């Protein structure tokens, strides 16, 4: 009986250990035949409740995006466009300070391939993705998807149905099935594409920003003087007041149509899906940065961006025709003549809208043109209001200059995006904030009249309004300065790089760590979160623990692990916990998403999972699975310096007191 009980206990212990290997995403693949030479590879993911997986297009600086790699494409097939995906949900991460695009419950991905080798039997597809709940898991799977026989007969191609069975080529891949069927696009129950509330909020934000930008454009030297001139033309040249109002309203509608058409062209040229991809593309972020610097330089007075005069002359001649066509050309003439002022604003809006993707450029141009057109319509209806307009003067150029400074500041956001992707660390948080402090500080001096630019009028005094705006900008500049020493700066959260992407977690001067930066570090160690001495190499950390006779805190973590950062920021930072971490333990942090390649002679195939171990992250992930039968992060283990566990491992533990009790139990057991 004792033997039976022992076997039962052993069985449940084994099951318990294995249950820690989490696989919250189940995959199925299928194949749709599109033509004689093209098929669609479809990947359906079913995600367990409360878990979420990240999109291919989730912005850099946050969690890890899904990646598709087609391993045997060369000589067998070509990719026709990019891998498309079902609608995702957009959520702001207060840890990484970026928007993140994620899927819940299910997702579908589709890739059209053009088969170039009639003997191609299968498509080998490797995927990497991150899935999170309270913990995060970095997973990869390889699928060997059988391809249907490609026929030459065009009449039979569309109706041919080939059924195959798909098996994953790696041990960790789930069972899959493939079949060729009618092509259907993923839709909601109503038959329309699923819309996300977050996307609607994003479009509303774009509309509001564009609307206020339109009012800003109205107050520039190229547009503001046109308001009374144009309104007077309609009221005086029209036979009746009602006809004048009607013409002015049509003039305003024409302005809206022209700019909305521009937004539609941008969306049509690039495509809604492509615009989403642009927002995370390094080179487009760099191009956007250069464009905004050019626009800012134009507004600051370095040069003027103008369309050819011949365009304005031709349009002006058409405007003389009168009638509806003449009014339409008058609106087009306004757009061309005012381009030196409105062009940089429109360009900036289109760049920002393109970074949001979808129909954002159309919504942006609708908001901008509506604000630009409303005054022409309203003043035509109520001409008496013209008397209340301020006179044109040097203040109009001041509006242009202020916009120039704002565009210059915004430009560095796009450069920061590119730097985050490439991990060059050229524009870390402190450098970014220093640039913004310089830009807004210079703007404050300009508003106080201490700096004069090329097109400014002589200034004998400043108005109360200009002084108030200057004080507001100066206050904002002073607000940003503590950010250099680690202040969170929640008012501009999402613009600077995250706190983790900085010279120090505490900012310039390493103010949070006292004299930590000056101390001599052991071989292979560095200062981690809160200046805790940490190792990223297991053997070096183990050797140090033996030399100082301290227990080990083994920390399985990830660069893109949200709850790992929350543990460091909110649990490790508590004084009692921090004291234990600094004084009583040796911290070894193993990053399972480290993409650096291992030397060729250190790469291997895991005996536990059958995967190829190619990167440092693969190595530590395999180490966690092989030794501790777990694959989620964060995951904490306290070991003695002989690698024996001192207590039960734990994962994400937001309760700082509970975590402190766990730390103390491991340390006290080591000291016994």
N, C-alpha and C positions, 0 to 999 in steps of 0.2 A: 504493500500500500504506500509506503514511504517513497518507493521508486516511482510509482505512478504520479504521486503528488509532485515529486521533483521534476518529472518530465512535463507535467502541466505547467508548473511554474516557469520552467525553461522556455516552453512554447510561448507563453504570454509575454515573457521578457523579450523574446525575439520579435514578436509582433509589435510590442511597444517601441522597440528600437527602430524597426523598419518604418513605423508609422510617422517617424520624424522626417522621412524623405518625402517631401511635398511635391506634388505635381498638379497644381490647380488648373492647368489648361490642357484640355483634351483636343486633339487635332484630327480632322478628317480631310482627305484630299479627293478631288474629282477632276475630271477632264472633260471639256466641252469642245467639240469639233466645230470650228468656225468656217473653214474653207478647205480647199484642197491642200493648202500648205500651212494653215494656221490653226492652232488650238489654244484654248484658254485653260491655264492651270488655276484651279480654285482651291483655296485653303480656308476651311471653316474651323474656327476656334470656339470652343465652349468653355467659358470661364466660370469657375466655382463662385457661389455667392460671396460677397464682401471683398473678393479679390478684383484687381484691375491690372490690365496689361497696357503698355504704352505704344502709341502710334509710331509709324516710321517718321512722321513729321514733327514729333514733339520737340520743342525748341531746345537748343543746346544750353548747357548750364544746369539742367535739371536731371531727371531720371533718364535711363538709357532707352534709346529708340529701338524698335524692331528692325532687324536687318535681314534681307534676303540675299543669298549668294547662290548663283546657279553654277554648280561646280563643273558640269560636263558640257557647257554651252558651246565651247569652241569646237568647230567642225561638225556640230550636230544641229544646233538651232540658234536663232538670234532673238533677242528681246524686242518686241514691238511696243515701244513706249515703256512707261514706268509701271510698277506694281500699284494698282489702285486698291482702295480699302473702303469699307463701309463707314458711315458717319461716326465720328468720335465725339467724346465729351471733353470740353475744355475746362480745366480747374486750375485756379491760381495756387501755387505752392509757396507758403510763407517761409518755408525752410530754404528753398533754393532761390526764392524771389523771382520766379518766372512762371508763365502759363505752361501747363502741361496738358498734352492731348492723350486721352486714355479711353480704353474700351472696358465696359462692364457687361457681364453675362455672356455676350457672344460678339464675334467679329468675323468678317469675311474679307479675304484678300484675293485679287484676281490679277494674273499676269498673262498677257497674250504673247505667245512665242511663234516664230516662223520657222518651221522645220526645214533645214537645208540639206539634211542627210536622210534619204529615204530609208536607210537601214537603221536609223536611230531607234532604239528600243525603249529608252526611258529618259526622264529628266531627273537629275540628281540635284536636289534643292536643300541647302543648308540654311537654317534660320537661327538667329540669336534674339533673345528678348528678355525683358525684365518684367516680373509680375509681383505685385505688392499687396499686402493687407496691413497687419501690424508689423510684419516682417517682409523682407524683399528677397526674391530668388532670381538669380541670373541663370537662365536655361538656354540650351541649344539642342536642336534636333536636326536630323538629316532624313530626308524622304527620298525614296527611289520610286518615282511615279511613272508607271508604264505608259507609253504613248500609243495611240491607235495607229493602225496601218494607214498611211497616207495614200489615198487613191488619186489617180490623175483625172478621172472622169468628173467633170464639173457638175453633171446632173445628179451624180450619186453622192457627191462630197457632203452636201448639206444634210442628207438623210441617213448617212451611214452611222450605225450605232455599234460601238465596240465596248464590251465589258471586260474589265481587267481587275485583278486584285493587286493592291499596293501594300508593300511591307516596308517598314522603315529599315534603313541600312544600319542604324545604330541601335544599340540595346535600349537606349532611353526613349526612342521615338515610339509613340503609341501606335496601335494598329490602325491602319487606314484602308479605305476602299476607293477605287477609282471607277468612274463610268463616264461614258460620253452621252450627253443629253442635250435637250434644247437649251439655248442660251437665254437666261433670265437674269435681269438686273435685280439686286436686292431692293425691295420696297417695303413700305409699311402696310398695315392692314387696309388703310384707305386707298392704297395704290400710289401714294406720293412718297417721295424721299423723306426719311425721318429728319426732322429739324430739332436741334438742341437749343435749350433755353440760353445756354452760354453763348452760342453763336449769335442769337438775337441781341443779347446784351452787348456783344462786341460790335455789331452793326450799329446799334443805337449810340454807342460811344463814338464811333467814327462819324456818324451823322452830326452829333452835337459839336464835336471838335471842328468838323468841316463848316458847320453853320457859323460858329464864332470866327473861324478863319476868313469866311466870306465877309463878315463885318469888318475884320481887320483890313482886308484888301480894299474895302470901300473907303477906308480912311487913308489911302495912299495918294500921292500927288498925281498919279495917272488916272484915277477913277473919280475921286471926290469932286473935282471941278466939273466933271461931266454931268453930275446929277442935275444942278439947276439949268444948265444949258439944254440938256435933253428934254427935261420936263417942260421948259419954256417953249421949245420947238413944238411939242405935241399940243400944248394948250393954245398957242397962238396960230399955228398953221391949220388946225382943225376948224371946220365950219361951225361945229357945235361943241359944247363942253362934254357932252356924253361921248361924242366921237373921239375927242382928245383922250378921255379916260380909257376908252376901248382900245385905242392905238397904243397907249402907254402900257396897258395890261398885256396886250399881245407882244409888245417889246420885251416885257419882263419874262413872259413865257418863252420867247425865242432865246433869251439868255440862258434860261434853264435847260432848254432842249440842246443847245450847243454844248454845254459842259457835261450834261448827262451822256450825250453821244460820245464825248471824249472818254468818259469813264467806261462806257460800253465797249469802245474800241480796245482799251487796255485789257479788259476782261476777255474779249473775243480773241485777241492776238495771243495772249498767254494761256488762257483757259483757267477756270476756277481751281482745278486740282493743281495745275502748274504753279499758280500763285502761292498756294500753301507750301509747295516745295521750295519756292524762292526764299521764303522767310527764313529757312534754315540753311540756305546755301551760302558757303563762305564767300564766293566771288561776287555774288549779287549783293551781299551785305557790304562788301568793299566798294562796289560800284555805287550803291546808295550813299555811302559815306562821302565819296568824291562828289557826287551830284549835289548833296546838301551843302558841302563846303563851297562849291561853285555858286549855288543860289545865295548862300549867306554873304559871300564876297560881293555879289552883285548888289544886294540890299545895303551893304555897308558902304558902297560907293566906289568900289574898285573898278567896275565897268557896268554897262547896262546890257541885259539880254534882250535883244529886239528881233522881231521877225522882219523879213525884207520889206522895205518901204513899198515896193511894187505890189505886194499883196494888199496892203492897206489902200493904195490908190485904186486898184481894180475893184475891191469891195466897195469903196466909197462911191465909185461911179454907178455901181449897181443899186446902191442905196438911194440915189437920186431918182430912181424910176417911180418911187411912190407906191402906195398900196401895201398889201400884205407882204409881197416879195421885197419891196423896198425896206420895210420895217425889219424883216428878217436879216437883210444884209446890214442894216444899221447895228443890230445886235452883234453880228459877226465882226463888224468894224470896231465896235467897242472892245471885243475880246482881243483883236489883233493890236489895236493902238495901245491898249493898257497892258500888253503882255510883259513889258519890262518890270511892271509892279506885280501883276497877278501871276506871271509865269513861275517865279520861284515858289509862291505859295501853292499853286496848283501842283507843281512838281513834287513838293514836299508831301502834300496830301496823297498824291498817287503812290509815292514811295511807301508812306506809312500804311495806306490802304492795301497795297500789294502785299505787305508783310503780314496782313491779317488773312488774306486769301479770299476765295469765293467772290461774291458780288460786291465786296467792300468798295472797290473803285467807283462803281456806279452810285452807291449810297453816298460816298464821300462827295462826288461831284454834284449830286442832288442837293445836299446840305449847303455846299459852298455857293452854288448858283442861286439857290433860294434866298440866301442872305444878301447876295449881290443884287438880285432883281427886285426884292421887296421895296426898297426905298424909291426906285423909279416909279413903281405902280402906286405907292401910297402918296407920294408928293404930287403925282398927276391928279389923284382923286381930291387931295386937299392942298392946293397950291399955296395957301396962306402959311403952311408950315415952312416953306422955303425961307421966310424971314427969320426963323429961329435957328437956321443953320449957321455955324461959325464960319468966318471968312477963311479962305485958303491962305496958307502961309507956311512958315518954316516948320510948324508942328506936324505937317503931313510927312515931311522927310524924317522927322523923329520917329513916327510910327514905322516907317520902312526900316530904320536902323534897329529899333527894338526887335522887330521880326527877324532881322539878320542875326542878331545875337542868339535868339531862341533857336533858329535853324542850325547855327553853329554848334550849340549845345546838343541838340538832337542828333546831329551827325555822328557824334562820338558814341552814341548808343549802338548804331549799326557797326561801327568799327569794333566796339566791345564784343558784339555778337560773334564776329569773325574770329577775334582773338580767343574767345572761349572755345570755339570749335577746334581751332588749331592748337590750343593749349600752349601758346607761345609765351604767355605771362608777360607780355609787353604792356598791356593795359589792365593791370590788376586794379582792385577796388581803390586803393590809395591814389594811384595815378589818375584814374578816372575822376575821382572826387576833386583832386588838385586842379584838373583841367576845368571842371565845372565851376569851382570856386573862382578861378581866374577869369572865366568868361562872364559869370554873373557879377563878379567884382568890377570888371571893366564896364559892364552895362550900368552899374550903380554910379560909377564915376562919370559916365557919359550923361546920365540923367541929371546929375548934379552940375553939369556944365564944365567939368574938369577936362573932358576929352572932346575934341572937335573933329568931325570927319568931313570928307571932300565936299558934299553937297549941303552942308549945314549953313544956315543963315547966321550972321553975327548975333550973339546972345548977350544982352545987357543984364537980364535977370531971368529967373525961372519961375514958372507959374506954380500955384499951389498944387495943382493936379500932378505936374511933373515931379515936384518935390515929394508928394505922397507916394507916387510910383517908385521913385528912387529909394525912399526909406523902406518900402516893401521888398524891393530887390536886395537891398543891403541886409535886411533882416534875414532873408532866405539864404544869402551868402554866409552870414555868420552861423546860421543854423547848421549848414553843411560842414563847418570846420571840425566839430567834435567827431565827425565820421572818420577822419584821418586817424583817430585814436580808438576806433572800434565802436562808436555809437551806431545804433541800428538804422537811424534816419528813416523812420517808417513813412514819412510824407512822400518820399521819392522811391519807396520800395519798388523794385522791378526795373528801375533805370540803371543804377550802378551794378557792377558784377556782384555776385553773392559774397557774403562774409568769408566763405570757404576759399574764395579765389582772391587771396590777398597776400601781401608780404608777411603778414602776421595776423593771427586771429584777433589780435587786439589793435591792429593798425600801426601807424608809424610810431617808432620808439618802443614797441613791445610793452606798452604800459601795464598790461594786465599781468605780466609775469615777473615783475620786479627785476631781479638780477639773473633771471633764468637764462637769458641769451648769452650771458658772460661765462656761464659754467662750462666746464669741460665735459663733453658727452662721451659715453662709452663707444667703442668701435661698432659701427652699424646702427647707431641710435640717432634719433632726431627729436626735436621738441614737437609733440603732437598737440591735440586740443588742450587748452588751458596750461600749456607748458609742461605737460606730463612727458617724462622721458619715455619714448616708445620705439619699438623695433618693428620693422616690416619683414624681417627675415627670421624664420622660426629658430634655426640652429644658432644664430648669433644671440638672439634673445634668451634661449635656453642656456647657453654658455655663460652669459652675464648673470642670470638668476642663480646658477650654481656658484659663481664667484662671490656673490654678495649674500648667498644663503637666504633668498627670499622666494616666496611662491610666485607663480605666473598667473596673470590674467590674460587668457587667450581670447582675443576679440576678432571674431569673423565678421568682417564689415565690407562696405563697398563705397566707392566714390559717389555713386548715384543712389545711395540708400537713404531715403528720407528719415526713417525712424532711427537709423544709426546717428544721424546728425541731431535728431531730437534728444536722444539719450545723452549725447555729448554736451548739448547746449543747456538742457534743463535738469538732468539727473547727475551727471558727472560734476557739473559746476557747483553743486551744493557743497558748502565748506567741509562738512564731515566726510562726504564721499570723496571729495578732491584730496583731502589729507591722506585718506587710505590709499588712493590710487597713486599718489606721489611718493609716499613714504614706506608703505608696507607691501607693495606688489611690483612686479616687473611686467609692464604692459607690452604684449606682442599683438599688433594689429595686422591681420592678414586680409588683403583686399582681393575679393573674389572676382572683381570686374576690372582688374589691372590688365590692359590690353597689350602690354609690352611682350614681345616675342621672347621665348626662352631660347638659349643657345641650342643649335641643332642637336648637339650631343646630350642635351637634357630633356628633349622632347620624347614622349613615350605614349603608349596606349594604356589607359587605365584598366587594371584587372577587375575593378569593381563595376565600372559602368561601360567599358568597351569604347569610350570616347578617346579621340586623339587629344593629348594634352600638349597644346602648342604655346600657350601664354602663361605668364606668371599667375594671372587670375585663375586660369584653368587648373594650375597646380594646386593653389590653395583651396579651390572649390573641391577638387578631388580629395585633398587631404582631409577636409571637413567631412565629406561623405564616407570616405574609407574608414577613418578613425572614430567618428562620432555619430555616424548614421543620421546626419542632418544636412540640410542644404539651404536653410533660410538664414537671413541676416536681419538684424544683429543677432549674434549667438555668442554667449559668454561662458567660459569654462575656467575654473580655478584649478591649477595643477601644482603639485610640489615639483621640486627640481629634478625628480626622477620620472616625471611625466604621468604620475598617478593623479586621478581626480580627487579633489578634497571635498566637493559637495556636488549636488546635482546641477547640471548646466541650466541656464535660463536664457530666454530671448528678450524681446522688447518688454521693458518693465518701467512704465512712466512714473510709478510711485517711488519717489526718491528714498523714502524711509524703508520700503520693502527691499530696494536694491542695496541700501546700506546694511540691512540685516544679513542679506545674502553675502556681501563682501566680508563682513565680520566673521561669519560662520566659517568661511574658507580660510581666512587668516588665522583664526583661533585654533582651528584644527591643525594647521601647519606648525604652530608653535608648541603643540602638545608633545 
